[in-house]
Each structure stands twice: as structure tokens, then as C-alpha cells.
Amino acid sequence: MAFRFPLAAVLRVRESLERKEQLILEQCYNRLHELQLQLARLDEQKQSWRRRYEEQLIESTIGIHVHVLIEERQHAERQREELLRLIADVQEKLKQQMARYRAVRQQREIVSELRSQGLEKYRRLELLQEQKSRDDLFLLRRLRRK
């Protein structure tokens, strides 16, 4: 007789929920990584802007060129502030998702542990029954010889 775990359906649901929460967690990490890359690119652009601005000042260029560079800088600063806000939001979502994932994983581990304990109990009983059968067979053979 094969081992039948009465909570097999519950375990499958728990495993499915865990996979779902893990995927969401991975998406949060990916989003955070994307935003951090955007921030790094923006910081590089800011350095480029600073070099161009200094070059324009050295060359004594027309004021309109300097004004355009200043507007670009202000736009970049607004973008940076928005990215920092988005990063903070994603980090908060990531923190919340981590908590959800841990809770779902813990629930799945509890059911998995119940299954492991049930399987171990089943195997011990099966071994005991097998040994009892062998003992009975041995006794029958011994009685027949007499």
C-alpha cells in the first residue's frame, strides 16, 4: 500500500502560493535593480552636464547655451528626486513582499514537515509489518518441521 498524505492538496496549494510570492519578490528585486541603473545613468549624465557647463564657462559662450545647460541640470535633478522616491517606494514594497514570502514559505514548510513526519511514520509501520510477516513465516516453518 502506497503512502497517502491526507493534506497533499493543501501542500500543493502552499507550494503554488510560495512560487507565486517568490516570483513577485523577484520582480520587486528586478524593478529595484532597474531603478538603481537609471539612477547611475542619471548621475553619469549629471557629471557630463557639469563638464559641458564648465567648458561653456571657460569658452565664454553665449548666455543662452549656459541657460539651456542649467535647465537640463534642473530637469535632471527633478528626475533624480523622482527616481529616489521610486526607489524608496520599491524598497518598501520589497520589504512587505519579503514578509509575505516568509509567511507563505513558513506555512508551506509546516505542511511539508507534517508530510515528512507522516511518511517516516508510514515507513516505520511498513518495516514493522514486514518484520512481523517474516517472524510469522519463520514460526510457521519451524512448526512444520516438528
Order of alpha helices (4+ residues) and beta strands (2+ residues): alpha-alpha
